[in-house]
Amino acid sequence: MLAEILIFVPSISKFRYDWLTAKTETVAVAGLASEEVDAGPGSVLSPNQQTELLKALDAELIAINDKDASRLLARANNVGVVQMQIDLGKESVWDSIAGAFDTLLLGGDRIMRVQGPVGDGSVRAEVVMSERPLRKAMLVYSRNVFMLSLAIALFAAILVYSAISRYLVRPIDSITRSMVRFATNPTDPDRIIVPSQRGDELGLAETELAAMQRRLHETLREQRHLADLGLAVSKINHDLRNILASSQMISDRLATIDDPTVQRFAPLLLRSLDRALNYTQSVLAYGRAVERAPVRREVRLGMLVVDVFETLALEPRSQISLINAVPDDLLAVVDPDQFHRALFNLCRNAAEALAGSADDNGLVLQRIRVGADIREPESGGWGRLFVFVEDTGPGLPNIARENLFKAFRGSARSGGTGLGLPIAAEIVEAHGGRIELAMRDQPGTRFEIILSDKSARLEPLARSA
């Protein structure tokens, strides 16, 4: 519509110019016709002919001027006072535009004198007439232009609406309906949107929506499996607790046997049974995505690592060296049972990764090393507990690195559950810390645990006199 308005300005100016030019040309033709009728130049039309000519041209006076003479063709009895002078031969473009809008907006019964060249310019025609016929013709022309512009605008609007509806609104509506349909049952894979072959932003939106719906579908399926796992473990846990309770009673009786070997291994067996009972509860708790709050107390971290190594119960033929690099005087403020589980999971993963690793000479190079120190010590000796568990194995594969600490996804071996690292990470986070995979230049894997402030201090062991 704006373009039509811009076009209308020169268009109405051109219409006015053509209309006035047509009047002057008609006067020139009438002059030539009068010479033919009266057989020679300089003849004068009869009063009746003048009246008919003035009526036909809707004028009050018409004349022709050439280089030799000026000839009056017709004149009304009462010619009004001329209020406007228009010379088509001298009028500029801006004068023509100003005159057109002057006639449209202010025109009426004003008398105007119009003159202009005809043909090769040797003859000039002159007409004195009212402005009303010109204004009326211009109003009709403006109305026609407006109606045509309106029709073009409506047609363009229909085209734009159809294009927007087809290429924008319908695809967005399809995406919206797909989202609503998927939201009603996200576990149904048939409700995932099928992306079109569009190469624009909407096509990209469909592709990303389909990927997001597939990820959500997989997540919900895993959550459903976790729920099923929790139900299964709860059933198993009921019977397993009874079995372990019976085993614990037998172990208590073994502890009463006066045999050095039995006395050495009986406490370890009792602790292992206690932890087995706690492990069944922890697996059930993980299936419910619930972990009890840690009950912290000061423990000798070195002794806890010794207990972890004993619980691993590695076969002597495995030739895995277990190195406890934790200072004897380091006290850690942790939940001993939960932190034992976290370290045990890391050490067990390391032992499984070391299985079968050897150098070029066939000699087994297997080592698990656990160390700790205090970072950012404060006054009073308190600081942040730093613990590392490293091995000399082949390292983690890419799939395990990409899914670290994700249940059932981060297993680096066939048949693994992938629960060890997620459980360890959950325990460390419950202690207000974090666990990270350290970057190493040498082969092997190294996990680092950093706890919160005031989680460790040094206290020398009391020595007997």
Protein Blocks (a to p, Z undefined) as FASTA:
>chain_A
ZZmmmmmmmmmmmmmmmmmmmmmmmmmmmmmmmmmmnopghiacdfklmmmmmmmnopab
dcdddfkbccdfbdcfbdcddfbdcdfklpcfklmmmmmmmmmmmgcjbccdddddehjl
paccdddddfklmmmmmmmmmmmmmmmmmmmmmmmmmmmmmmmmmmmmmmmmmmmmmmmm
mmmommbmklpccddfbfbfklmmmmmmmmmmmmmmmmmmmmmmmmmmmmmmmmmmmmmm
mmmmmmmmmmmmmmmpccfklmmmmmmmmmmmmmmmmmmmmmmmmmnopacddddddddf
klmmmmmmmmnopafklopacddfbdfklccdddfklmmmmmmmmmmmmmmmmgopacfk
opacdddddddddehiaehhiacdddddddfbebjafklmmmgoiahklpcbehiaolmm
mmmmmmmmmnopacdddddfbgcddddddddehibccddddddZZ
